[in-house]
Structures are given as structure tokens and as C-alpha cells.
Amino acid sequence: MLSLASGAVAYFTTTGTGAAAGGITILAAPTISSATPGAGTVALTWSAVSAPGPGEVSYYLRRDGGAPEGSCPSSTATATVTSCTDTGVAVGTHQYTVTAVWRSWTATSTIVEAQVTFGPATHLVLAASTTTPTAGVADNLTITAKDQSNNTVTTYTGSHNLTFGGAASIGASIPSVSSSAGVVTSFGSVTA
């Protein structure tokens, strides 16, 4: 009987005389090298594993013990890729493993955690630098992308368009808004 460190046990029986040599090979476990959270996503990369014999090694991912989403391979649909992006990931800390598969052999990585702090952007929030603006004095506005739970989406890169409304003129004054680039736009016009 031969006992392997991974918990597998192999038995050999034989009869006869003579000399022989035997070799043992294993399927190494992959290593998750990066797990980068995004807006309701986690981008994962792992090391490739060499097949111990003819044939290819494929992989599947698990998130919190279950199947991932997005472009990640699952236990029912393995793939030879070494990276993927898991989508539909809720805010919170999640545990990932990747399993290498060669024929009937499998080897699983250690657990890697990824903390998702925001989901996809669902709305924009406009805030002024003061709650008591003064006519004729500049007041900086900040536009922040938020997810459905009002978490700030720090990776949002879409447009931030606003339409300001109000009187086209107030006496001799014409209400306007200036962008961060210094472009002045009158009320009633779209700003980018």
C-alpha cells in the first residue's frame, strides 16, 4: 500500500519474480494569483498546471462554494482558460477556489478572498459644496456615481450629463454653470 500526502491511497498487487520500477505522478493544484474586485464583479487569474500525462488540463471556479457567473468556468462546464471575470457578485467578502481537472483527477487551490464594496452604478448624486449658495459667487458641484444601495462606485467612467433649468435671465444676470474645464453654459443647456 502507498499513501500519498494529498490523501489518495494506491494499492499494488503482483505475483512472480523479477525486478521492476514504478513511478508516481500527481496533478498539482493551481494558485489564484489575483482576485480584483470591481462594480459587482471580481476579475480572477490563476496559474496554469501541467498535465501529468497526455491530454489537457481544464479548470473550474467556485465562489463561496457555489458556481460563479460571467465568463468563469463551472464544474459542469470546465475550460482551459486561466482567467475570468465573475459577475453578479453581491457587496461583501467572497471566497474563491479554482480546481484543475485532468481526466478523473482533480486538484484544488487554497481559498482566496475578494471584498466587493460596490455594485454596478444605478444613479448619479449631485452635491453642492455649500447648502447656502450666494448669487454671483461660484459654488462647486460634485457628481458621484452610486449603486442601488448608495455605495460609491469608484470605477465609474461613464458620462455625467446634467440639465440645469431656471430663468434665462434675472435682471442683468444670466445664470450659468462652468465645467471643471472652464466652459460656461447657460441654464437650460446640457452640460457634460
Residue pairs with C-beta under 8 A, 6 or more apart in sequence:
1 9
1 10
1 11
2 9
2 10
2 11
2 12
2 24
3 9
4 10
4 24
4 26
6 26
6 107
10 24
12 22
25 52
25 53
26 52
26 107
27 49
27 51
27 52
27 57
27 100
27 102
27 105
27 106
27 107
28 49
28 50
28 100
28 107
29 49
29 100
29 107
29 108
29 109
29 110
30 46
30 47
30 48
30 49
30 59
30 82
30 98
30 99
30 100
30 107
30 109
31 46
31 47
31 109
31 110
32 44
32 45
32 46
32 96
32 97
32 98
32 109
32 110
32 112
33 45
33 46
33 47
34 43
34 44
34 45
35 42
35 43
35 44
35 96
35 112
35 113
35 114
36 42
36 43
36 44
36 114
37 89
37 114
37 115
37 116
37 117
38 85
38 116
38 155
39 118
39 119
39 120
39 121
39 147
39 153
39 155
39 156
40 87
40 88
40 89
40 90
40 91
40 116
40 118
40 119
40 120
40 147
41 70
41 85
41 86
41 87
41 89
41 116
42 63
42 85
42 86
42 89
42 94
42 96
42 114
42 116
43 83
43 84
43 85
43 86
44 61
44 72
44 83
44 84
44 85
44 86
44 96
44 98
44 114
45 82
45 83
46 59
46 82
46 83
46 98
46 109
47 82
48 57
48 82
49 57
49 100
49 102
49 107
50 57
51 57
51 102
52 102
52 105
53 102
53 103
55 102
55 103
56 80
56 102
57 80
57 100
57 101
57 102
58 73
58 78
58 79
58 80
58 100
58 101
58 102
59 73
59 78
59 79
59 80
59 81
59 82
59 98
59 99
59 100
59 101
60 73
60 74
60 75
60 77
60 78
60 79
60 98
60 99
60 101
61 68
61 72
61 73
61 74
61 84
61 86
61 96
61 97
61 98
61 99
62 68
62 75
62 96
62 97
62 98
62 99
63 72
63 86
63 89
63 94
63 95
63 96
64 94
64 95
65 95
67 74
67 75
67 76
68 74
68 84
68 86
68 96
69 86
69 87
69 88
69 89
70 84
70 85
70 86
70 87
70 88
71 81
71 84
71 85
71 87
72 84
72 85
72 86
73 79
73 81
73 84
75 99
78 101
86 96
89 116
90 116
90 119
91 116
91 117
91 118
91 119
91 147
91 149
91 151
92 115
92 116
93 113
93 114
93 115
93 116
94 113
94 114
94 115
94 116
95 111
95 112
95 113
96 111
96 112
96 113
96 114
97 108
97 109
97 110
97 111
97 112
98 108
98 109
99 106
99 107
99 108
99 109
100 106
100 107
100 108
117 151
118 147
118 151
118 152
118 153
118 154
119 147
119 148
119 149
119 151
119 153
120 147
120 153
121 145
121 146
121 147
121 153
121 156
121 158
122 146
122 147
122 148
123 145
123 146
124 143
124 144
124 145
124 146
124 160
125 143
125 144
125 146
125 150
126 141
126 142
126 143
126 162
127 141
127 142
127 144
128 139
128 140
128 141
128 142
129 139
129 140
129 141
129 142
130 139
133 139
135 173
136 173
138 178
141 177
143 160
143 162
144 152
145 152
145 153
145 156
145 158
145 160
146 152
146 153
147 153
159 192
160 192
161 190
161 191
161 192
162 177
162 190
162 191
163 188
163 189
163 190
163 191
164 175
164 177
164 185
164 187
164 188
164 189
164 191
165 187
165 188
166 175
166 187
166 188
167 175
167 187
168 174
168 175
168 186
168 187
168 188
169 175
174 186
175 186
175 187
176 184
176 185
176 186
176 187
177 184
177 185
177 187
177 191
178 184
178 185
179 185
179 191
179 192
183 191
185 191
